[in-house]
Amino acid sequence: MANPKLRILLVDEEHSRLLSIEKNLSGLGYSRVAPLTSLRDLLAILDNALSTFDLLIIHQAVLDNAGEVLEHSVRSSSAIKHLLVYQGNTLQVLSSVEFSPSPMRLSLPCPPDRESIRQVMGFIDSVDSHEVYGKTRVSV
């Protein structure tokens, strides 16, 4: 079952892809999705975040256009628990960060479809603890 409290950032410069992914997330029960069309907007949100976001879903082209320093800044941001970078079908687990109990760094070779989003969100939903509004919630 979807955890509707999960906070998700979604970044893609192509509006139709952005809407498609947002629609899939909404159809799976995730309503706290912030769709963004630029790296500038993402950086502003990350710089001013009062609590962490559970997932950042971002198109690789946005990171490629950012340059190495900004890409590293996004990938290592303490305001993001999990990261899904997509280009175009298989999930690959990338490196993790130390601040989160069960961080995930994933890569997709294509834009995520409903099934791949369902699989990723199923894992994130099942993580034993989430930081929600600055407090740790432990699932039992």
C-alpha positions in Angstrom: 0.0 0.0 0.0 1.3 3.4 -0.9 2.4 5.8 1.8 0.8 9.0 0.8 3.1 11.0 3.2 6.2 10.3 1.1 7.6 13.5 -0.4 8.8 13.2 -4.0 10.7 15.6 -6.2 10.3 15.0 -9.9 12.6 16.8 -12.4 12.5 16.7 -16.2 12.8 19.4 -18.7 10.4 17.7 -21.1 6.9 18.5 -20.0 5.1 15.5 -21.5 7.5 13.0 -19.7 7.1 15.0 -16.5 3.3 14.8 -16.6 3.4 11.1 -17.5 5.6 10.2 -14.5 3.6 12.4 -12.2 0.3 10.8 -13.5 1.8 7.3 -12.8 2.8 8.3 -9.2 -0.6 9.8 -8.6 -2.3 6.7 -9.9 -0.3 4.6 -7.4 -1.5 6.8 -4.5 1.4 9.3 -4.2 0.1 12.8 -4.0 3.0 14.8 -2.5 4.9 15.1 -5.7 6.6 18.4 -6.7 7.2 18.4 -10.5 10.0 20.7 -11.6 11.3 21.6 -15.0 14.7 23.0 -14.2 17.8 22.3 -12.2 17.6 25.9 -10.9 14.2 25.1 -9.2 15.6 21.9 -7.8 18.6 23.6 -6.3 16.5 26.3 -4.7 14.2 23.7 -3.1 17.2 21.6 -1.8 19.0 24.6 -0.4 15.8 25.7 1.5 14.5 22.3 2.5 13.4 22.1 6.2 13.1 18.3 6.0 14.3 15.6 3.7 12.6 14.4 0.6 12.0 10.7 0.4 12.7 10.4 -3.3 14.2 12.5 -6.2 13.3 11.2 -9.6 15.4 13.1 -12.2 16.2 12.8 -15.9 19.9 12.1 -16.6 20.0 15.0 -19.1 19.2 17.5 -16.4 22.2 16.2 -14.4 24.4 16.1 -17.5 23.6 19.8 -18.3 24.4 20.7 -14.7 28.1 20.1 -14.9 30.1 17.9 -12.6 30.1 20.1 -9.4 26.3 20.7 -9.4 25.6 17.0 -10.4 27.7 15.9 -7.4 25.8 18.4 -5.2 22.4 17.0 -6.2 23.5 13.4 -5.9 25.0 13.9 -2.4 22.4 16.3 -1.0 21.4 15.5 2.6 17.9 16.7 1.6 17.3 13.6 -0.5 17.0 10.1 0.9 16.6 8.1 -2.3 17.5 8.9 -5.9 16.1 7.5 -9.2 17.9 8.7 -12.3 16.4 7.7 -15.6 17.4 7.8 -19.3 15.4 5.3 -21.0 14.4 -0.7 -18.7 16.6 -2.2 -16.0 17.2 -1.0 -12.5 20.8 -0.7 -11.4 21.7 0.0 -7.8 24.3 2.8 -7.5 26.3 4.0 -4.5 24.6 4.9 -1.2 25.0 7.7 1.2 25.6 7.4 4.9 23.0 9.7 6.5 19.9 7.6 5.6 19.2 4.1 7.1 18.4 2.5 3.8 19.4 4.8 1.0 18.9 3.8 -2.6 20.5 5.2 -5.7 18.9 3.8 -8.9 19.4 4.2 -12.6 16.9 3.4 -15.4 17.9 3.4 -19.1 14.5 4.8 -20.0 11.8 7.0 -18.5 10.1 5.1 -15.6 6.8 3.5 -16.5 4.0 2.6 -14.1 5.5 -0.8 -13.3 9.0 0.4 -12.6 7.6 3.2 -10.4 5.5 0.7 -8.5 8.6 -1.5 -7.9 10.7 1.4 -6.7 8.0 2.9 -4.5 7.3 -0.6 -3.1 10.8 -0.7 -1.8 10.8 2.8 -0.5 7.4 2.2 1.2 8.8 -0.9 2.9 11.9 0.9 4.4 11.5 0.4 8.2 12.0 4.1 9.2 11.2 7.3 7.5 11.9 10.8 8.7 8.6 12.7 8.4 8.4 16.3 9.5 11.7 16.0 11.4 10.7 13.0 13.4 11.6 9.4 12.9 8.7 7.0 12.3 9.3 3.4 12.8 7.0 0.9 11.1 6.1 -2.2 13.1 
